[in-house]
Every structure is written in C-alpha cells, then in structure tokens.
C-alpha cells in the first residue's frame, strides 16, 4: 500500500515536470532566478535534496549504491527520490519502527 501511495505523487510530479518543460519559461528573466521567493524556492528544493541524500546514505550504507541513488537527485529531483522511496520505503519504515 505504501508503494502505491508514493507512486501516485511521483507520477504526478513527473507529469508536471514534463508539462512545465514544454510550456514553461525557465529563462534568466523568469521569477525563479530574479525574485527573492524564487531563491527561497530553489534553496528549499536543494535543501530537501540534501536531506533526502542523508536518508538514502543512511539506508544504503554502502558507498556505490549511495552514489547511484544520491547523484541523480541533483538533476532528476524528487522524481528520483520518489522512485527510491517506492523501492526502499517499506524497508526504511521497518527500520524506523524497530528503532
């Protein structure tokens, strides 16, 4: 059930990104790089990526699997993080519940 709950927003995010790539404006003149709230948004995004990377590194424990899962987050964002949680979320949950 957890995987399905995670799959739906992950696919929705991927669809939103695909739509934004086709229809949006990511030029230097856009609000994301010129408005202070754009900077806050970017910082928040990448801070979340860093937090996700910490969780992934703690869960994977080995260097190369961690690199495999963490590095693409910088390009693919939370779609990649969502995929990791879909695949590893149940094991993460078991470890959290056990303490």
C-alpha positions, 0 to 999 in steps of 0.5 A: 500500500505504501508503494502505491501511495508514493507512486501516485505523487511521483507520477504526478510530479513527473507529469508536471515536470514534463508539462512545465518543460514544454510550456514553461519559461525557465529563462534568466528573466523568469521569477525563479532566478530574479525574485527573492521567493524564487531563491527561497524556492530553489534553496528549499528544493536543494535543501530537501535534496540534501536531506533526502541524500542523508536518508538514502546514505543512511539506508544504503550504507554502502558507498556505490549504491549511495552514489547511484541513488544520491547523484541523480537527485541533483538533476532528476529531483524528487522524481528520483527520490520518489522512485527510491522511496517506492523501492526502499520505503517499506524497508526504511519504515521497518527500520524506523519502527524497530528503532 
